[in-house]
Amino acid sequence: MPFAQIYLLEGRTEEQKRALIEKVTQAIVEAVGAPQQNVRVWIHDMPKENWGIGGQTAKDLGR
């Protein structure tokens, strides 16, 4: 059972996440021949203050 984990900064819409799940699932199906129903995708929606870039939080950088 293929399992993909994706880390994103918070702020994406439900529609964007749905599209990402669909496209990642399809890519895994095509790449490794796994049955679609066996593919799992987990999106980690990270708060911007929990993500560091160059010594600062993404929130402090205005990301």
C-alpha positions as CSV (number, residue, x, y, z in Angstrom):
1,M,0.0,0.0,0.0
2,P,1.8,3.2,-1.1
3,F,1.6,6.0,1.4
4,A,2.5,9.6,0.5
5,Q,3.1,12.3,3.2
6,I,2.9,16.0,2.1
7,Y,3.8,18.9,4.3
8,L,2.2,22.3,3.4
9,L,2.0,25.6,5.1
10,E,-1.6,26.3,6.3
11,G,-3.9,28.3,4.1
12,R,-4.8,26.0,1.2
13,T,-8.5,25.6,0.4
14,E,-10.2,22.3,0.7
15,E,-10.6,22.3,-3.1
16,Q,-6.8,22.7,-3.5
17,K,-6.1,19.8,-1.1
18,R,-8.6,17.6,-2.8
19,A,-7.0,18.3,-6.2
20,L,-3.5,17.5,-4.7
21,I,-4.7,14.2,-3.3
22,E,-6.3,13.3,-6.7
23,K,-3.1,14.1,-8.6
24,V,-0.7,12.5,-6.2
25,T,-2.8,9.4,-6.2
26,Q,-2.9,9.2,-10.0
27,A,0.9,9.8,-10.2
28,I,1.5,6.8,-7.8
29,V,-0.9,4.6,-9.7
30,E,0.9,5.4,-13.0
31,A,4.5,5.2,-11.6
32,V,4.2,1.9,-9.6
33,G,1.1,0.3,-10.8
34,A,-0.6,0.3,-7.4
35,P,-4.4,0.0,-7.4
36,Q,-5.9,3.4,-6.8
37,Q,-7.9,2.2,-3.8
38,N,-4.7,1.2,-2.1
39,V,-3.0,4.6,-2.3
40,R,-3.0,6.7,0.8
41,V,-2.2,10.4,0.9
42,W,-1.6,12.3,4.2
43,I,-1.5,16.1,4.1
44,H,0.2,17.7,7.1
45,D,-1.2,21.2,7.2
46,M,1.5,23.1,9.2
47,P,0.9,26.3,11.1
48,K,3.2,29.0,9.8
49,E,4.7,29.6,13.2
50,N,5.8,26.0,13.3
51,W,7.8,26.2,10.0
52,G,11.3,27.6,10.0
53,I,13.1,29.2,7.0
54,G,16.5,30.6,7.4
55,G,16.2,31.0,11.2
56,Q,12.8,32.6,11.2
57,T,9.3,31.3,11.2
58,A,7.3,31.4,7.9
59,K,4.8,33.6,9.7
60,D,7.4,36.2,10.6
61,L,8.6,36.1,7.0
62,G,5.1,36.8,5.7
63,R,4.8,33.5,3.9
